[in-house]
Amino acid sequence: MRRFLLGMVAGVVAVPIAIFVCGWFGLLSTTANVAAPAWEIAFAHRALDAAAARRAPRVTNPVAPTEANLLAGVKLFKDGCAGCHGLPDAKISTTVNLYPDAPYFAGYPPTEPDWQLYWFVKYGVRYSAMFAWDKQWGKDSAGRDLTDERIWTVVTLLKHLDSLPPAVDTEWHAKPHR
Ligand code: HEC
């Protein structure tokens, strides 16, 4: 029994030490020309999902899915997010090559709850191009920080991509006005 326990402890400690030693001496791959191993991707996804579930505050989205708010969300998305996350039609898609890839929301709307999406957008995702949007939008003329309202607005859009009212859907599929 004692040997079994010792063996188990050694195993539990040995794996992190082995990974650390591999990284320290340059044995882990860091290039972006090949896909990462499946275990690494699965681990990173799990760590991200679990962090969002544990750390994001469970706040209620204050922005209702009215036509006006959804239209505002389309504009915010096309101006700020589509450059990486892509546009709805492949013909006008502007998805860039990132590593890791930015999820293509127009084709695969996100399934996380609003409060987790808000948290991802506000605080970003480390080791990826998804920088933190906190304070990125500045203040209005009255000195009010616009960040929260804009993040919730774009989150409201992301959560309703499957059920947009016709006028918003048309705008969603329209070429960006620029
Ligand atoms: C510079 C490129 C870039 C821009 C601009 C950008 N993103 Fe991202 N975003 C990414 C990448 C890359 C990821 C994937 C990170 C990962 O692998 O977990 C990501 C991840 C996310 C996630 C988490 C997705 C999930 O399901 O795990 C959300 C939500 C998100 N972005 C929303 C937005 C919104 C909303 C905007 C605009 C306000 C935006 N992003 C702008 C690159 C970008």
Residues whose N, C-alpha, C, O or C-beta is under 5 A from the ligand:
A	BS01	HEC	G80 C81 C84 L98 P100 D101 A102 P103 P110 L117 F120 V121 V125 S128 A129 M130 V154
